[in-house]
Amino acid sequence: MNIRKIKLALAVGLMNSSPNNIPNAIKDLMLGFKEVGAFLGLTVTGNERLNPVLIKETYAIRFEHCTVDVDLVSNPITQSQAVQGFQLH
């Protein structure tokens, strides 16, 4: 599995689109790579309030051969999300 290629494609795919649901967008982008395998599930691993408006959420998106951990900052009032960072392992 070429992790570098997958990370680059994931970063570019997220920059070129403005999805309302980032975890599902990551899942769809990852399923484009046959070497990651089938989708196994999505788990919320962290939820922390940064201030009265912003929430930091951490998700683990699991596939057969890898997992993507993604940190999102979301605003429930405006229904917006931004990726703070992600790791592929």
PDB file of N, CA, C and O in Angstrom:
ATOM      1  N   MET A   1       0.844  -1.161   0.000  1.00  0.00           N
ATOM      2  CA  MET A   1       0.000   0.000   0.000  1.00  0.00           C
ATOM      3  C   MET A   1       0.901   1.239   0.000  1.00  0.00           C
ATOM      4  O   MET A   1       1.823   1.339   0.810  1.00  0.00           O
ATOM      5  N   ASN A   2       0.638   2.158  -0.888  1.00  0.00           N
ATOM      6  CA  ASN A   2       1.415   3.382  -0.989  1.00  0.00           C
ATOM      7  C   ASN A   2       0.739   4.469  -0.147  1.00  0.00           C
ATOM      8  O   ASN A   2      -0.120   5.201  -0.640  1.00  0.00           O
ATOM      9  N   ILE A   3       1.134   4.566   1.124  1.00  0.00           N
ATOM     10  CA  ILE A   3       0.498   5.491   2.058  1.00  0.00           C
ATOM     11  C   ILE A   3       0.701   6.936   1.622  1.00  0.00           C
ATOM     12  O   ILE A   3      -0.200   7.761   1.766  1.00  0.00           O
ATOM     13  N   ARG A   4       1.855   7.238   1.100  1.00  0.00           N
ATOM     14  CA  ARG A   4       2.137   8.607   0.653  1.00  0.00           C
ATOM     15  C   ARG A   4       1.168   9.031  -0.452  1.00  0.00           C
ATOM     16  O   ARG A   4       0.652  10.148  -0.431  1.00  0.00           O
ATOM     17  N   LYS A   5       0.924   8.154  -1.401  1.00  0.00           N
ATOM     18  CA  LYS A   5       0.007   8.441  -2.507  1.00  0.00           C
ATOM     19  C   LYS A   5      -1.421   8.634  -1.987  1.00  0.00           C
ATOM     20  O   LYS A   5      -2.135   9.524  -2.446  1.00  0.00           O
ATOM     21  N   ILE A   6      -1.828   7.809  -1.042  1.00  0.00           N
ATOM     22  CA  ILE A   6      -3.181   7.897  -0.487  1.00  0.00           C
ATOM     23  C   ILE A   6      -3.349   9.197   0.298  1.00  0.00           C
ATOM     24  O   ILE A   6      -4.376   9.865   0.172  1.00  0.00           O
ATOM     25  N   LYS A   7      -2.343   9.567   1.113  1.00  0.00           N
ATOM     26  CA  LYS A   7      -2.411  10.812   1.884  1.00  0.00           C
ATOM     27  C   LYS A   7      -2.528  12.023   0.957  1.00  0.00           C
ATOM     28  O   LYS A   7      -3.322  12.931   1.206  1.00  0.00           O
ATOM     29  N   LEU A   8      -1.741  12.028  -0.097  1.00  0.00           N
ATOM     30  CA  LEU A   8      -1.778  13.135  -1.047  1.00  0.00           C
ATOM     31  C   LEU A   8      -3.140  13.229  -1.727  1.00  0.00           C
ATOM     32  O   LEU A   8      -3.706  14.317  -1.833  1.00  0.00           O
ATOM     33  N   ALA A   9      -3.664  12.106  -2.185  1.00  0.00           N
ATOM     34  CA  ALA A   9      -4.972  12.098  -2.844  1.00  0.00           C
ATOM     35  C   ALA A   9      -6.075  12.531  -1.885  1.00  0.00           C
ATOM     36  O   ALA A   9      -7.005  13.233  -2.280  1.00  0.00           O
ATOM     37  N   LEU A  10      -5.973  12.117  -0.640  1.00  0.00           N
ATOM     38  CA  LEU A  10      -6.964  12.490   0.364  1.00  0.00           C
ATOM     39  C   LEU A  10      -6.907  13.996   0.642  1.00  0.00           C
ATOM     40  O   LEU A  10      -7.946  14.650   0.719  1.00  0.00           O
ATOM     41  N   ALA A  11      -5.709  14.542   0.791  1.00  0.00           N
ATOM     42  CA  ALA A  11      -5.560  15.979   1.039  1.00  0.00           C
ATOM     43  C   ALA A  11      -6.087  16.801  -0.137  1.00  0.00           C
ATOM     44  O   ALA A  11      -6.820  17.770   0.060  1.00  0.00           O
ATOM     45  N   VAL A  12      -5.718  16.419  -1.346  1.00  0.00           N
ATOM     46  CA  VAL A  12      -6.159  17.150  -2.536  1.00  0.00           C
ATOM     47  C   VAL A  12      -7.678  17.019  -2.709  1.00  0.00           C
ATOM     48  O   VAL A  12      -8.352  17.994  -3.042  1.00  0.00           O
ATOM     49  N   GLY A  13      -8.208  15.826  -2.484  1.00  0.00           N
ATOM     50  CA  GLY A  13      -9.644  15.620  -2.607  1.00  0.00           C
ATOM     51  C   GLY A  13     -10.437  16.456  -1.626  1.00  0.00           C
ATOM     52  O   GLY A  13     -11.493  16.984  -1.975  1.00  0.00           O
ATOM     53  N   LEU A  14      -9.947  16.584  -0.407  1.00  0.00           N
ATOM     54  CA  LEU A  14     -10.639  17.396   0.594  1.00  0.00           C
ATOM     55  C   LEU A  14     -10.521  18.891   0.298  1.00  0.00           C
ATOM     56  O   LEU A  14     -11.449  19.651   0.578  1.00  0.00           O
ATOM     57  N   MET A  15      -9.391  19.319  -0.265  1.00  0.00           N
ATOM     58  CA  MET A  15      -9.235  20.738  -0.615  1.00  0.00           C
ATOM     59  C   MET A  15     -10.106  21.124  -1.802  1.00  0.00           C
ATOM     60  O   MET A  15     -10.600  22.250  -1.861  1.00  0.00           O
ATOM     61  N   ASN A  16     -10.300  20.217  -2.741  1.00  0.00           N
ATOM     62  CA  ASN A  16     -11.045  20.525  -3.955  1.00  0.00           C
ATOM     63  C   ASN A  16     -12.554  20.430  -3.782  1.00  0.00           C
ATOM     64  O   ASN A  16     -13.305  20.844  -4.665  1.00  0.00           O
ATOM     65  N   SER A  17     -13.000  19.898  -2.674  1.00  0.00           N
ATOM     66  CA  SER A  17     -14.440  19.795  -2.458  1.00  0.00           C
ATOM     67  C   SER A  17     -14.797  20.489  -1.149  1.00  0.00           C
ATOM     68  O   SER A  17     -13.940  20.715  -0.294  1.00  0.00           O
ATOM     69  N   SER A  18     -16.057  20.817  -1.010  1.00  0.00           N
ATOM     70  CA  SER A  18     -16.519  21.416   0.250  1.00  0.00           C
ATOM     71  C   SER A  18     -17.697  20.588   0.759  1.00  0.00           C
ATOM     72  O   SER A  18     -18.843  21.035   0.724  1.00  0.00           O
ATOM     73  N   PRO A  19     -17.404  19.381   1.228  1.00  0.00           N
ATOM     74  CA  PRO A  19     -18.489  18.503   1.660  1.00  0.00           C
ATOM     75  C   PRO A  19     -19.107  18.968   2.977  1.00  0.00           C
ATOM     76  O   PRO A  19     -18.442  19.585   3.808  1.00  0.00           O
ATOM     77  N   ASN A  20     -20.389  18.660   3.147  1.00  0.00           N
ATOM     78  CA  ASN A  20     -21.066  18.961   4.401  1.00  0.00           C
ATOM     79  C   ASN A  20     -20.718  17.935   5.453  1.00  0.00           C
ATOM     80  O   ASN A  20     -20.734  18.239   6.646  1.00  0.00           O
ATOM     81  N   ASN A  21     -20.402  16.719   5.027  1.00  0.00           N
ATOM     82  CA  ASN A  21     -20.093  15.643   5.954  1.00  0.00           C
ATOM     83  C   ASN A  21     -18.704  15.108   5.620  1.00  0.00           C
ATOM     84  O   ASN A  21     -18.563  14.222   4.778  1.00  0.00           O
ATOM     85  N   ILE A  22     -17.692  15.639   6.271  1.00  0.00           N
ATOM     86  CA  ILE A  22     -16.305  15.301   5.949  1.00  0.00           C
ATOM     87  C   ILE A  22     -15.976  13.827   6.195  1.00  0.00           C
ATOM     88  O   ILE A  22     -15.293  13.225   5.367  1.00  0.00           O
ATOM     89  N   PRO A  23     -16.434  13.217   7.302  1.00  0.00           N
ATOM     90  CA  PRO A  23     -16.112  11.786   7.471  1.00  0.00           C
ATOM     91  C   PRO A  23     -16.623  10.911   6.323  1.00  0.00           C
ATOM     92  O   PRO A  23     -15.931   9.981   5.908  1.00  0.00           O
ATOM     93  N   ASN A  24     -17.808  11.191   5.811  1.00  0.00           N
ATOM     94  CA  ASN A  24     -18.323  10.416   4.675  1.00  0.00           C
ATOM     95  C   ASN A  24     -17.541  10.717   3.401  1.00  0.00           C
ATOM     96  O   ASN A  24     -17.341   9.827   2.574  1.00  0.00           O
ATOM     97  N   ALA A  25     -17.097  11.958   3.234  1.00  0.00           N
ATOM     98  CA  ALA A  25     -16.284  12.306   2.064  1.00  0.00           C
ATOM     99  C   ALA A  25     -14.950  11.567   2.107  1.00  0.00           C
ATOM    100  O   ALA A  25     -14.469  11.095   1.077  1.00  0.00           O
ATOM    101  N   ILE A  26     -14.348  11.463   3.297  1.00  0.00           N
ATOM    102  CA  ILE A  26     -13.092  10.720   3.440  1.00  0.00           C
ATOM    103  C   ILE A  26     -13.318   9.252   3.120  1.00  0.00           C
ATOM    104  O   ILE A  26     -12.507   8.630   2.433  1.00  0.00           O
ATOM    105  N   LYS A  27     -14.420   8.697   3.618  1.00  0.00           N
ATOM    106  CA  LYS A  27     -14.743   7.294   3.336  1.00  0.00           C
ATOM    107  C   LYS A  27     -14.862   7.068   1.833  1.00  0.00           C
ATOM    108  O   LYS A  27     -14.308   6.105   1.303  1.00  0.00           O
ATOM    109  N   ASP A  28     -15.577   7.947   1.148  1.00  0.00           N
ATOM    110  CA  ASP A  28     -15.753   7.805  -0.301  1.00  0.00           C
ATOM    111  C   ASP A  28     -14.430   7.929  -1.052  1.00  0.00           C
ATOM    112  O   ASP A  28     -14.180   7.178  -1.994  1.00  0.00           O
ATOM    113  N   LEU A  29     -13.578   8.877  -0.638  1.00  0.00           N
ATOM    114  CA  LEU A  29     -12.270   9.031  -1.285  1.00  0.00           C
ATOM    115  C   LEU A  29     -11.395   7.799  -1.062  1.00  0.00           C
ATOM    116  O   LEU A  29     -10.715   7.341  -1.980  1.00  0.00           O
ATOM    117  N   MET A  30     -11.415   7.272   0.147  1.00  0.00           N
ATOM    118  CA  MET A  30     -10.589   6.099   0.462  1.00  0.00           C
ATOM    119  C   MET A  30     -11.055   4.854  -0.285  1.00  0.00           C
ATOM    120  O   MET A  30     -10.234   4.018  -0.665  1.00  0.00           O
ATOM    121  N   LEU A  31     -12.348   4.722  -0.496  1.00  0.00           N
ATOM    122  CA  LEU A  31     -12.860   3.549  -1.210  1.00  0.00           C
ATOM    123  C   LEU A  31     -12.426   3.535  -2.671  1.00  0.00           C
ATOM    124  O   LEU A  31     -12.574   2.519  -3.351  1.00  0.00           O
ATOM    125  N   GLY A  32     -11.891   4.656  -3.162  1.00  0.00           N
ATOM    126  CA  GLY A  32     -11.337   4.715  -4.508  1.00  0.00           C
ATOM    127  C   GLY A  32     -10.012   3.968  -4.632  1.00  0.00           C
ATOM    128  O   GLY A  32      -9.541   3.728  -5.743  1.00  0.00           O
ATOM    129  N   PHE A  33      -9.415   3.603  -3.519  1.00  0.00           N
ATOM    130  CA  PHE A  33      -8.163   2.845  -3.509  1.00  0.00           C
ATOM    131  C   PHE A  33      -8.461   1.408  -3.128  1.00  0.00           C
ATOM    132  O   PHE A  33      -8.901   1.137  -2.011  1.00  0.00           O
ATOM    133  N   LYS A  34      -8.226   0.496  -4.042  1.00  0.00           N
ATOM    134  CA  LYS A  34      -8.551  -0.906  -3.780  1.00  0.00           C
ATOM    135  C   LYS A  34      -7.692  -1.511  -2.683  1.00  0.00           C
ATOM    136  O   LYS A  34      -8.108  -2.470  -2.032  1.00  0.00           O
ATOM    137  N   GLU A  35      -6.468  -0.954  -2.460  1.00  0.00           N
ATOM    138  CA  GLU A  35      -5.596  -1.551  -1.456  1.00  0.00           C
ATOM    139  C   GLU A  35      -6.023  -1.276  -0.019  1.00  0.00           C
ATOM    140  O   GLU A  35      -5.502  -1.916   0.895  1.00  0.00           O
ATOM    141  N   VAL A  36      -6.962  -0.339   0.220  1.00  0.00           N
ATOM    142  CA  VAL A  36      -7.413  -0.100   1.599  1.00  0.00           C
ATOM    143  C   VAL A  36      -8.430  -1.150   2.051  1.00  0.00           C
ATOM    144  O   VAL A  36      -8.623  -1.351   3.250  1.00  0.00           O
ATOM    145  N   GLY A  37      -9.068  -1.809   1.109  1.00  0.00           N
ATOM    146  CA  GLY A  37     -10.049  -2.841   1.450  1.00  0.00           C
ATOM    147  C   GLY A  37     -11.425  -2.259   1.692  1.00  0.00           C
ATOM    148  O   GLY A  37     -11.698  -1.106   1.359  1.00  0.00           O
ATOM    149  N   ALA A  38     -12.275  -3.060   2.268  1.00  0.00           N
ATOM    150  CA  ALA A  38     -13.666  -2.681   2.502  1.00  0.00           C
ATOM    151  C   ALA A  38     -13.790  -1.771   3.720  1.00  0.00           C
ATOM    152  O   ALA A  38     -12.961  -1.805   4.630  1.00  0.00           O
ATOM    153  N   PHE A  39     -14.822  -0.974   3.715  1.00  0.00           N
ATOM    154  CA  PHE A  39     -15.125  -0.084   4.834  1.00  0.00           C
ATOM    155  C   PHE A  39     -15.660  -0.914   5.994  1.00  0.00           C
ATOM    156  O   PHE A  39     -16.582  -1.710   5.816  1.00  0.00           O
ATOM    157  N   LEU A  40     -15.078  -0.728   7.196  1.00  0.00           N
ATOM    158  CA  LEU A  40     -15.484  -1.489   8.375  1.00  0.00           C
ATOM    159  C   LEU A  40     -16.319  -0.677   9.355  1.00  0.00           C
ATOM    160  O   LEU A  40     -17.121  -1.242  10.099  1.00  0.00           O
ATOM    161  N   GLY A  41     -16.142   0.630   9.365  1.00  0.00           N
ATOM    162  CA  GLY A  41     -16.936   1.429  10.291  1.00  0.00           C
ATOM    163  C   GLY A  41     -16.303   2.762  10.612  1.00  0.00           C
ATOM    164  O   GLY A  41     -15.133   3.013  10.323  1.00  0.00           O
ATOM    165  N   LEU A  42     -17.118   3.613  11.223  1.00  0.00           N
ATOM    166  CA  LEU A  42     -16.694   4.939  11.617  1.00  0.00           C
ATOM    167  C   LEU A  42     -17.025   5.104  13.098  1.00  0.00           C
ATOM    168  O   LEU A  42     -18.152   4.837  13.516  1.00  0.00           O
ATOM    169  N   THR A  43     -16.050   5.544  13.890  1.00  0.00           N
ATOM    170  CA  THR A  43     -16.230   5.676  15.326  1.00  0.00           C
ATOM    171  C   THR A  43     -15.800   7.066  15.769  1.00  0.00           C
ATOM    172  O   THR A  43     -14.758   7.561  15.339  1.00  0.00           O
ATOM    173  N   VAL A  44     -16.591   7.694  16.622  1.00  0.00           N
ATOM    174  CA  VAL A  44     -16.201   8.956  17.240  1.00  0.00           C
ATOM    175  C   VAL A  44     -15.306   8.606  18.426  1.00  0.00           C
ATOM    176  O   VAL A  44     -15.746   7.938  19.362  1.00  0.00           O
ATOM    177  N   THR A  45     -14.056   9.054  18.386  1.00  0.00           N
ATOM    178  CA  THR A  45     -13.111   8.716  19.457  1.00  0.00           C
ATOM    179  C   THR A  45     -12.867   9.887  20.398  1.00  0.00           C
ATOM    180  O   THR A  45     -12.249   9.714  21.448  1.00  0.00           O
ATOM    181  N   GLY A  46     -13.337  11.067  20.041  1.00  0.00           N
ATOM    182  CA  GLY A  46     -13.159  12.219  20.912  1.00  0.00           C
ATOM    183  C   GLY A  46     -14.128  13.326  20.562  1.00  0.00           C
ATOM    184  O   GLY A  46     -14.503  13.499  19.403  1.00  0.00           O
ATOM    185  N   ASN A  47     -14.529  14.075  21.579  1.00  0.00           N
ATOM    186  CA  ASN A  47     -15.445  15.186  21.398  1.00  0.00           C
ATOM    187  C   ASN A  47     -15.125  16.199  22.495  1.00  0.00           C
ATOM    188  O   ASN A  47     -15.318  15.922  23.678  1.00  0.00           O
ATOM    189  N   GLU A  48     -14.638  17.365  22.100  1.00  0.00           N
ATOM    190  CA  GLU A  48     -14.172  18.341  23.069  1.00  0.00           C
ATOM    191  C   GLU A  48     -14.629  19.744  22.648  1.00  0.00           C
ATOM    192  O   GLU A  48     -14.458  20.131  21.492  1.00  0.00           O
ATOM    193  N   ARG A  49     -15.198  20.487  23.564  1.00  0.00           N
ATOM    194  CA  ARG A  49     -15.637  21.843  23.270  1.00  0.00           C
ATOM    195  C   ARG A  49     -14.431  22.777  23.385  1.00  0.00           C
ATOM    196  O   ARG A  49     -13.761  22.814  24.418  1.00  0.00           O
ATOM    197  N   LEU A  50     -14.158  23.538  22.307  1.00  0.00           N
ATOM    198  CA  LEU A  50     -13.032  24.469  22.288  1.00  0.00           C
ATOM    199  C   LEU A  50     -13.419  25.835  22.844  1.00  0.00           C
ATOM    200  O   LEU A  50     -12.631  26.486  23.529  1.00  0.00           O
ATOM    201  N   ASN A  51     -14.634  26.255  22.543  1.00  0.00           N
ATOM    202  CA  ASN A  51     -15.193  27.499  23.065  1.00  0.00           C
ATOM    203  C   ASN A  51     -16.715  27.374  22.972  1.00  0.00           C
ATOM    204  O   ASN A  51     -17.204  26.314  22.583  1.00  0.00           O
ATOM    205  N   PRO A  52     -17.471  28.398  23.309  1.00  0.00           N
ATOM    206  CA  PRO A  52     -18.935  28.240  23.271  1.00  0.00           C
ATOM    207  C   PRO A  52     -19.514  27.870  21.904  1.00  0.00           C
ATOM    208  O   PRO A  52     -20.647  27.394  21.823  1.00  0.00           O
ATOM    209  N   VAL A  53     -18.760  28.080  20.847  1.00  0.00           N
ATOM    210  CA  VAL A  53     -19.281  27.814  19.504  1.00  0.00           C
ATOM    211  C   VAL A  53     -18.626  26.613  18.830  1.00  0.00           C
ATOM    212  O   VAL A  53     -19.315  25.851  18.152  1.00  0.00           O
ATOM    213  N   LEU A  54     -17.325  26.419  18.994  1.00  0.00           N
ATOM    214  CA  LEU A  54     -16.586  25.400  18.247  1.00  0.00           C
ATOM    215  C   LEU A  54     -16.386  24.115  19.042  1.00  0.00           C
ATOM    216  O   LEU A  54     -16.162  24.134  20.253  1.00  0.00           O
ATOM    217  N   ILE A  55     -16.474  22.990  18.316  1.00  0.00           N
ATOM    218  CA  ILE A  55     -16.280  21.664  18.903  1.00  0.00           C
ATOM    219  C   ILE A  55     -15.218  20.930  18.096  1.00  0.00           C
ATOM    220  O   ILE A  55     -15.256  20.921  16.866  1.00  0.00           O
ATOM    221  N   LYS A  56     -14.269  20.313  18.797  1.00  0.00           N
ATOM    222  CA  LYS A  56     -13.267  19.472  18.140  1.00  0.00           C
ATOM    223  C   LYS A  56     -13.736  18.028  18.260  1.00  0.00           C
ATOM    224  O   LYS A  56     -13.955  17.523  19.361  1.00  0.00           O
ATOM    225  N   GLU A  57     -13.886  17.375  17.121  1.00  0.00           N
ATOM    226  CA  GLU A  57     -14.323  15.977  17.073  1.00  0.00           C
ATOM    227  C   GLU A  57     -13.212  15.151  16.436  1.00  0.00           C
ATOM    228  O   GLU A  57     -12.573  15.584  15.478  1.00  0.00           O
ATOM    229  N   THR A  58     -12.992  13.964  16.977  1.00  0.00           N
ATOM    230  CA  THR A  58     -12.004  13.047  16.422  1.00  0.00           C
ATOM    231  C   THR A  58     -12.728  11.781  15.989  1.00  0.00           C
ATOM    232  O   THR A  58     -13.507  11.209  16.752  1.00  0.00           O
ATOM    233  N   TYR A  59     -12.467  11.348  14.760  1.00  0.00           N
ATOM    234  CA  TYR A  59     -13.098  10.160  14.188  1.00  0.00           C
ATOM    235  C   TYR A  59     -12.035   9.145  13.804  1.00  0.00           C
ATOM    236  O   TYR A  59     -10.934   9.514  13.394  1.00  0.00           O
ATOM    237  N   ALA A  60     -12.361   7.883  13.937  1.00  0.00           N
ATOM    238  CA  ALA A  60     -11.544   6.786  13.414  1.00  0.00           C
ATOM    239  C   ALA A  60     -12.365   6.129  12.308  1.00  0.00           C
ATOM    240  O   ALA A  60     -13.426   5.563  12.571  1.00  0.00           O
ATOM    241  N   ILE A  61     -11.879   6.204  11.085  1.00  0.00           N
ATOM    242  CA  ILE A  61     -12.564   5.622   9.931  1.00  0.00           C
ATOM    243  C   ILE A  61     -11.774   4.371   9.566  1.00  0.00           C
ATOM    244  O   ILE A  61     -10.648   4.456   9.075  1.00  0.00           O
ATOM    245  N   ARG A  62     -12.378   3.206   9.812  1.00  0.00           N
ATOM    246  CA  ARG A  62     -11.653   1.940   9.692  1.00  0.00           C
ATOM    247  C   ARG A  62     -11.954   1.240   8.373  1.00  0.00           C
ATOM    248  O   ARG A  62     -13.095   1.188   7.914  1.00  0.00           O
ATOM    249  N   PHE A  63     -10.891   0.704   7.781  1.00  0.00           N
ATOM    250  CA  PHE A  63     -10.967  -0.118   6.581  1.00  0.00           C
ATOM    251  C   PHE A  63     -10.244  -1.423   6.888  1.00  0.00           C
ATOM    252  O   PHE A  63      -9.634  -1.553   7.950  1.00  0.00           O
ATOM    253  N   GLU A  64     -10.302  -2.386   5.981  1.00  0.00           N
ATOM    254  CA  GLU A  64      -9.670  -3.682   6.214  1.00  0.00           C
ATOM    255  C   GLU A  64      -8.166  -3.575   6.451  1.00  0.00           C
ATOM    256  O   GLU A  64      -7.627  -4.275   7.308  1.00  0.00           O
ATOM    257  N   HIS A  65      -7.485  -2.712   5.707  1.00  0.00           N
ATOM    258  CA  HIS A  65      -6.028  -2.675   5.763  1.00  0.00           C
ATOM    259  C   HIS A  65      -5.443  -1.397   6.356  1.00  0.00           C
ATOM    260  O   HIS A  65      -4.222  -1.265   6.440  1.00  0.00           O
ATOM    261  N   CYS A  66      -6.286  -0.456   6.766  1.00  0.00           N
ATOM    262  CA  CYS A  66      -5.782   0.782   7.361  1.00  0.00           C
ATOM    263  C   CYS A  66      -6.886   1.500   8.120  1.00  0.00           C
ATOM    264  O   CYS A  66      -8.061   1.143   8.033  1.00  0.00           O
ATOM    265  N   THR A  67      -6.482   2.515   8.863  1.00  0.00           N
ATOM    266  CA  THR A  67      -7.414   3.357   9.607  1.00  0.00           C
ATOM    267  C   THR A  67      -7.019   4.804   9.382  1.00  0.00           C
ATOM    268  O   THR A  67      -5.835   5.140   9.373  1.00  0.00           O
ATOM    269  N   VAL A  68      -8.017   5.663   9.200  1.00  0.00           N
ATOM    270  CA  VAL A  68      -7.780   7.097   9.079  1.00  0.00           C
ATOM    271  C   VAL A  68      -8.321   7.750  10.347  1.00  0.00           C
ATOM    272  O   VAL A  68      -9.511   7.647  10.647  1.00  0.00           O
ATOM    273  N   ASP A  69      -7.441   8.423  11.090  1.00  0.00           N
ATOM    274  CA  ASP A  69      -7.852   9.219  12.242  1.00  0.00           C
ATOM    275  C   ASP A  69      -7.915  10.662  11.780  1.00  0.00           C
ATOM    276  O   ASP A  69      -6.925  11.200  11.285  1.00  0.00           O
ATOM    277  N   VAL A  70      -9.071  11.294  11.935  1.00  0.00           N
ATOM    278  CA  VAL A  70      -9.246  12.659  11.459  1.00  0.00           C
ATOM    279  C   VAL A  70      -9.769  13.539  12.599  1.00  0.00           C
ATOM    280  O   VAL A  70     -10.680  13.157  13.335  1.00  0.00           O
ATOM    281  N   ASP A  71      -9.164  14.730  12.724  1.00  0.00           N
ATOM    282  CA  ASP A  71      -9.599  15.725  13.698  1.00  0.00           C
ATOM    283  C   ASP A  71     -10.357  16.814  12.953  1.00  0.00           C
ATOM    284  O   ASP A  71      -9.842  17.404  12.003  1.00  0.00           O
ATOM    285  N   LEU A  72     -11.583  17.074  13.391  1.00  0.00           N
ATOM    286  CA  LEU A  72     -12.422  18.097  12.773  1.00  0.00           C
ATOM    287  C   LEU A  72     -12.756  19.168  13.789  1.00  0.00           C
ATOM    288  O   LEU A  72     -12.920  18.887  14.976  1.00  0.00           O
ATOM    289  N   VAL A  73     -12.854  20.395  13.315  1.00  0.00           N
ATOM    290  CA  VAL A  73     -13.395  21.485  14.121  1.00  0.00           C
ATOM    291  C   VAL A  73     -14.722  21.845  13.474  1.00  0.00           C
ATOM    292  O   VAL A  73     -14.774  22.189  12.293  1.00  0.00           O
ATOM    293  N   SER A  74     -15.794  21.764  14.256  1.00  0.00           N
ATOM    294  CA  SER A  74     -17.115  22.013  13.694  1.00  0.00           C
ATOM    295  C   SER A  74     -17.854  23.093  14.467  1.00  0.00           C
ATOM    296  O   SER A  74     -17.624  23.318  15.655  1.00  0.00           O
ATOM    297  N   ASN A  75     -18.740  23.744  13.752  1.00  0.00           N
ATOM    298  CA  ASN A  75     -19.598  24.764  14.326  1.00  0.00           C
ATOM    299  C   ASN A  75     -21.033  24.297  14.122  1.00  0.00           C
ATOM    300  O   ASN A  75     -21.541  24.350  13.002  1.00  0.00           O
ATOM    301  N   PRO A  76     -21.699  23.840  15.183  1.00  0.00           N
ATOM    302  CA  PRO A  76     -23.054  23.322  15.026  1.00  0.00           C
ATOM    303  C   PRO A  76     -24.068  24.388  14.610  1.00  0.00           C
ATOM    304  O   PRO A  76     -25.103  24.057  14.031  1.00  0.00           O
ATOM    305  N   ILE A  77     -23.793  25.647  14.893  1.00  0.00           N
ATOM    306  CA  ILE A  77     -24.719  26.723  14.542  1.00  0.00           C
ATOM    307  C   ILE A  77     -24.750  26.933  13.036  1.00  0.00           C
ATOM    308  O   ILE A  77     -25.824  27.038  12.443  1.00  0.00           O
ATOM    309  N   THR A  78     -23.573  26.995  12.413  1.00  0.00           N
ATOM    310  CA  THR A  78     -23.498  27.217  10.964  1.00  0.00           C
ATOM    311  C   THR A  78     -23.432  25.917  10.172  1.00  0.00           C
ATOM    312  O   THR A  78     -23.437  25.936   8.941  1.00  0.00           O
ATOM    313  N   GLN A  79     -23.371  24.779  10.879  1.00  0.00           N
ATOM    314  CA  GLN A  79     -23.280  23.458  10.240  1.00  0.00           C
ATOM    315  C   GLN A  79     -22.031  23.334   9.377  1.00  0.00           C
ATOM    316  O   GLN A  79     -22.066  22.675   8.337  1.00  0.00           O
ATOM    317  N   SER A  80     -20.914  23.962   9.794  1.00  0.00           N
ATOM    318  CA  SER A  80     -19.682  23.894   9.013  1.00  0.00           C
ATOM    319  C   SER A  80     -18.655  23.024   9.734  1.00  0.00           C
ATOM    320  O   SER A  80     -18.665  22.900  10.959  1.00  0.00           O
ATOM    321  N   GLN A  81     -17.770  22.428   8.936  1.00  0.00           N
ATOM    322  CA  GLN A  81     -16.706  21.571   9.452  1.00  0.00           C
ATOM    323  C   GLN A  81     -15.410  21.920   8.732  1.00  0.00           C
ATOM    324  O   GLN A  81     -15.413  22.294   7.559  1.00  0.00           O
ATOM    325  N   ALA A  82     -14.306  21.791   9.457  1.00  0.00           N
ATOM    326  CA  ALA A  82     -12.979  21.991   8.861  1.00  0.00           C
ATOM    327  C   ALA A  82     -12.051  20.906   9.396  1.00  0.00           C
ATOM    328  O   ALA A  82     -12.094  20.557  10.576  1.00  0.00           O
ATOM    329  N   VAL A  83     -11.221  20.385   8.514  1.00  0.00           N
ATOM    330  CA  VAL A  83     -10.253  19.357   8.919  1.00  0.00           C
ATOM    331  C   VAL A  83      -9.083  20.033   9.597  1.00  0.00           C
ATOM    332  O   VAL A  83      -8.461  20.928   9.024  1.00  0.00           O
ATOM    333  N   GLN A  84      -8.778  19.611  10.819  1.00  0.00           N
ATOM    334  CA  GLN A  84      -7.611  20.135  11.520  1.00  0.00           C
ATOM    335  C   GLN A  84      -6.386  19.277  11.200  1.00  0.00           C
ATOM    336  O   GLN A  84      -5.265  19.784  11.180  1.00  0.00           O
ATOM    337  N   GLY A  85      -6.592  17.996  10.952  1.00  0.00           N
ATOM    338  CA  GLY A  85      -5.489  17.115  10.582  1.00  0.00           C
ATOM    339  C   GLY A  85      -5.990  15.678  10.469  1.00  0.00           C
ATOM    340  O   GLY A  85      -7.072  15.340  10.950  1.00  0.00           O
ATOM    341  N   PHE A  86      -5.182  14.845   9.826  1.00  0.00           N
ATOM    342  CA  PHE A  86      -5.526  13.421   9.738  1.00  0.00           C
ATOM    343  C   PHE A  86      -4.267  12.591   9.711  1.00  0.00           C
ATOM    344  O   PHE A  86      -3.205  13.053   9.293  1.00  0.00           O
ATOM    345  N   GLN A  87      -4.399  11.348  10.165  1.00  0.00           N
ATOM    346  CA  GLN A  87      -3.309  10.379  10.144  1.00  0.00           C
ATOM    347  C   GLN A  87      -3.813   9.112   9.501  1.00  0.00           C
ATOM    348  O   GLN A  87      -4.964   8.721   9.695  1.00  0.00           O
ATOM    349  N   LEU A  88      -2.967   8.480   8.746  1.00  0.00           N
ATOM    350  CA  LEU A  88      -3.287   7.218   8.099  1.00  0.00           C
ATOM    351  C   LEU A  88      -2.333   6.164   8.654  1.00  0.00           C
ATOM    352  O   LEU A  88      -1.115   6.323   8.566  1.00  0.00           O
ATOM    353  N   HIS A  89      -2.867   5.109   9.214  1.00  0.00           N
ATOM    354  CA  HIS A  89      -2.023   4.032   9.738  1.00  0.00           C
ATOM    355  C   HIS A  89      -2.707   2.699   9.561  1.00  0.00           C
ATOM    356  O   HIS A  89      -2.155   1.667   9.941  1.00  0.00           O
TER     357      HIS A  89
END
